[in-house]
Amino acid sequence: MAKTPARSRKSEPLPVNRERPNEPERFVATKEQLLDFYKQMLLIRRFEEKAGQLYGLGLIGGFCHLYIGQEAVAVGLQSALTDKDSVITGYRDHGHMLLCGIPPKDVMAELTGRAAGISKGKGGSMHMFSVEHKFYGGHGIVGAQVSLGTGLGFAHKYSGDGGVCLAYFGDGASNQGQVYESFNMAELWKLPVIYVIENNQYAMGTSVNRASAEDQLFRRGESFRIPGIQVDGMDVLACRGAAEEALAWVRAGKGPIILEMKTYRYRGHSMSDPAKYRSRDEVQAVRDKSDPIDHAKKELEAFGVTEAELKVIEQEIRKIVAEAADFAETTPEPAAAELYTDVLVETY
């Protein structure tokens, strides 16, 4: 008996009247606010440059991923957070930690594996952690932090503390399966999570358009009904404006949101990456046209901040970083007995 062919069904269009967040406006900063953003970006830049030097001297072991070029993203977003909110990211995490209020000495000591490090020298560059500062890592498994960040969002909602989780990941991690499982759960339960895709154009050594069938990454949540916004991640004021809009959406109980931050890293994927997959001219062109610190500097000059004042700030930042490096080089390594602490939690 012949089977009746299945009737084809036309796909139904997605609802066009679905509520969406407003298009973010570029943040209008006061002179004092812009100075603060500038100092924070400069601190991250100089800190990362020093970390690169220490790695070259053999004082930092394992992997080391620098945030140079991407400073505006974390500064713009995290400047809008409150002390109720939590942050989680991948292994390019030094800048995010500094912005959570963790002292530069503690971060640098962790990089060099010292007992005074924020994770007692056990985490190193990729796995730092501080519950006190609501910074939940530093994670070496690509995309793993997205599921954990979704869990943090659940914890905020369950406890009713009013907090939001800022969960960072990269363009490479955006293709991981666990990311989409997290999206689905977060939207179903309307969890207070802002998913931040730091699209620095290259996943290790592969450009985003070679690895992603949909390279407009802010659209990745559409099938889960999660709205997305694409942001100029090289402009700290655009980043802050996007943070304001995203936080308003999430705090109103409307569920998660995706921010795709179009940014760029100047260094290789890690310190061991020669970055031969792109030309020096490409990197230099971005530095010349889009450097976030240079842009902030020009805006400060429009506020009347002089070159002499900016030089004083530069000297202050360099002193902070130099002191952190000196501390990290001279403070003791963990005692051998530390190998057995913090391995498991005993409950009674």
Buried (B, 14 or more C-beta within 10 A) or exposed (E): EEEEEEEEEEEEEEEEEEEEBEEBEBBEBEEEBBBBBBBBBBBBBBBBBBBBEBBEEEBBEBBBBBBBBBBBBBBBBBBBBEEEBBBBBBBBBBBBBBBBEBBBBBBBBBBBBBBBBBBBBBBBBBBBBBEEBBBBBBBBBBBBBBBBBBBBBBBBBEEEEEBBBBBBBBBBBBBBEBBBEBBBBBBEBBBBBBBBBBBBBBBEBBBBEEBBEEBEBBBBBBEBBBBBBBBBBBBBBBBBBBBBBBBBBBBEEBBBBBBBBBBBBBBBBBBEBEBEBBEEEEBEEBBEEBBBBEBBBEBBEEEEBEEEEBEEBEEEBBEBBEEBBEBBBEBEEBEEEEEEEEEEEEEE
